[in-house]
Amino acid sequence: MAVPSFKILYKQDTIPKSDVTIKAIGYQWYWGYEYPDENIIFESYMIKEEDLKENQPRLLTVDNEVVVPVNKVIKVLITANDVLHAWALPSFGVKRDAVPGRINETWFKAEKVGTYYGQCSELCGIQHAFMPITVRVVTDEEYAQWLAEAKMKFAKEPILQNEYKKLASK
């Protein structure tokens, strides 16, 4: 009984070939994100209640959402900068610990366009309840457009305007 169980446990951690890789970094008390293949890095903070727009959910809306294309395998590398956190996105059955000095990985494949919410699910300190995760799943065309804009807005190294125009026209 143990041998088949171990095989199944081992297989469930197998990550298929990914289309997009994202790195999620837990900080006290917000999330940072990197798209390492795209030279993009940004931080994601919860929007305060007084700054919410109509129909934005309280304690779940962030200033910079993670954006991913629909029907693609998304690999998520998860770590922390300071204390233990956990990157949890229940709609996709994802929950992995974010441990300082360690990188855990998981994956998901969103099959429907929309906005999905999660939170840090590790009691990490006084503002633990204010670390929402927002993932916006979009079409391939919308993702390409977001990517072009994000490369200008969040690039680790600035991209020349001509290169931006080429990316935006694709």
C-alpha positions as CSV (number, residue, x, y, z in Angstrom):
1,M,0.0,0.0,0.0
2,A,2.9,2.4,0.7
3,V,4.5,2.0,-2.7
4,P,1.5,3.1,-4.8
5,S,0.8,5.9,-2.3
6,F,4.3,7.3,-2.6
7,K,4.1,7.1,-6.4
8,I,0.9,9.2,-6.3
9,L,2.3,11.7,-3.8
10,Y,5.4,12.1,-5.9
11,K,3.4,12.5,-9.2
12,Q,1.1,15.2,-7.8
13,D,4.2,17.5,-7.4
14,T,5.2,17.1,-11.0
15,I,4.9,20.4,-12.9
16,P,4.1,20.2,-16.6
17,K,6.0,22.3,-19.1
18,S,4.9,25.9,-18.4
19,D,3.9,28.6,-20.8
20,V,4.4,31.5,-18.2
21,T,6.6,31.6,-15.1
22,I,5.9,33.9,-12.2
23,K,7.8,34.3,-9.0
24,A,5.8,35.4,-6.0
25,I,7.7,36.8,-3.0
26,G,6.0,37.4,0.3
27,Y,6.9,40.5,2.3
28,Q,5.6,41.9,5.5
29,W,2.8,42.6,4.4
30,Y,2.4,42.5,0.6
31,W,3.4,40.4,-2.4
32,G,6.1,41.1,-4.9
33,Y,6.0,39.5,-8.3
34,E,8.5,38.8,-11.1
35,Y,8.0,37.5,-14.6
36,P,11.6,36.3,-15.0
37,D,11.3,35.5,-18.7
38,E,9.9,39.0,-19.4
39,N,12.1,41.2,-17.3
40,I,9.1,42.4,-15.3
41,I,9.1,43.0,-11.5
42,F,6.4,44.7,-9.4
43,E,4.8,44.9,-6.0
44,S,1.2,44.3,-5.2
45,Y,-0.5,46.2,-2.3
46,M,-4.0,45.9,-1.0
47,I,-6.2,48.9,-1.9
48,K,-7.5,50.6,1.3
49,E,-11.2,50.6,1.8
50,E,-11.6,54.4,1.3
51,D,-9.9,54.1,-2.1
52,L,-12.0,51.3,-3.5
53,K,-14.0,51.9,-6.7
54,E,-17.5,50.6,-7.2
55,N,-17.7,46.8,-7.2
56,Q,-14.2,46.3,-6.1
57,P,-14.1,43.7,-3.2
58,R,-13.0,44.9,0.2
59,L,-9.7,43.3,1.5
60,L,-9.1,41.6,-1.9
61,T,-8.4,44.4,-4.4
62,V,-4.8,45.2,-5.2
63,D,-3.1,48.0,-7.1
64,N,-1.1,45.6,-9.4
65,E,-2.8,42.3,-10.3
66,V,-1.0,39.2,-11.6
67,V,-2.1,38.8,-15.2
68,V,-2.0,35.5,-17.0
69,P,-3.4,34.1,-20.3
70,V,-6.3,31.7,-20.3
71,N,-5.7,28.0,-21.0
72,K,-1.9,28.2,-20.4
73,V,0.1,26.4,-17.8
74,I,1.4,29.0,-15.2
75,K,4.3,27.9,-13.1
76,V,4.6,29.8,-9.8
77,L,7.9,30.0,-7.9
78,I,7.1,31.0,-4.3
79,T,9.4,32.4,-1.6
80,A,9.5,34.9,1.2
81,N,11.8,37.8,2.1
82,D,11.3,37.9,5.9
83,V,8.9,35.5,7.6
84,L,6.8,32.5,6.6
85,H,3.9,33.3,4.2
86,A,1.7,31.1,2.1
87,W,0.5,31.9,-1.5
88,A,-3.0,30.5,-1.7
89,L,-5.4,30.8,-4.6
90,P,-8.4,28.5,-3.8
91,S,-10.1,28.8,-7.2
92,F,-7.1,26.9,-8.8
93,G,-6.5,24.6,-5.9
94,V,-3.1,26.2,-5.2
95,K,-1.5,26.7,-1.8
96,R,2.2,26.7,-1.2
97,D,4.3,27.9,1.7
98,A,6.6,30.9,1.1
99,V,9.7,30.2,3.1
100,P,12.7,32.7,3.4
101,G,15.8,31.3,1.6
102,R,13.8,28.6,-0.2
103,I,11.8,28.4,-3.4
104,N,8.7,26.2,-3.6
105,E,6.9,25.8,-6.9
106,T,3.4,25.0,-8.0
107,W,1.3,25.4,-11.2
108,F,-2.2,26.1,-12.3
109,K,-4.1,26.4,-15.6
110,A,-7.0,28.8,-15.6
111,E,-9.7,27.7,-18.0
112,K,-12.0,30.7,-17.7
113,V,-11.3,34.4,-18.2
114,G,-12.0,36.4,-15.0
115,T,-10.6,37.7,-11.8
116,Y,-9.7,35.3,-9.0
117,Y,-8.8,36.1,-5.4
118,G,-6.6,34.5,-2.7
119,Q,-4.7,35.6,0.3
120,C,-1.7,34.8,2.4
121,S,-2.8,31.8,4.5
122,E,0.1,31.6,6.9
123,L,-0.3,33.7,10.1
124,C,2.7,36.0,9.4
125,G,2.2,38.9,11.7
126,I,0.0,41.9,12.6
127,Q,-1.1,42.7,9.0
128,H,-1.5,39.1,7.8
129,A,-5.1,39.7,6.8
130,F,-4.0,42.5,4.4
131,M,-2.0,40.4,1.9
132,P,-4.5,39.6,-0.8
133,I,-3.6,37.9,-4.1
134,T,-5.5,39.0,-7.3
135,V,-5.0,37.1,-10.5
136,R,-6.7,38.4,-13.7
137,V,-7.0,35.7,-16.4
138,V,-7.3,37.2,-19.9
139,T,-7.3,36.2,-23.5
140,D,-4.0,35.8,-25.4
141,E,-4.5,39.1,-27.2
142,E,-5.2,40.9,-23.9
143,Y,-2.2,39.2,-22.3
144,A,0.1,40.4,-25.2
145,Q,-1.2,43.9,-24.8
146,W,-0.7,43.8,-21.0
147,L,2.8,42.4,-21.4
148,A,3.8,45.2,-23.7
149,E,2.5,47.8,-21.3
150,A,4.0,46.0,-18.3
151,K,7.4,45.9,-19.9
152,M,7.4,49.7,-20.0
153,K,5.9,50.2,-16.5
154,F,7.6,47.4,-14.6
155,A,10.8,46.6,-16.5
156,K,13.9,45.9,-14.4
157,E,15.8,47.8,-17.1
158,P,14.1,50.4,-19.2
159,I,13.2,49.4,-22.8
160,L,13.7,51.9,-25.5
161,Q,10.6,53.6,-26.9
162,N,11.1,52.0,-30.4
163,E,11.2,48.5,-28.8
164,Y,8.0,49.3,-26.8
165,K,6.2,50.5,-30.0
166,K,7.2,47.2,-31.7
167,L,5.9,45.2,-28.8
168,A,2.7,47.2,-28.6
169,S,1.9,46.7,-32.3
170,K,2.1,42.9,-32.1
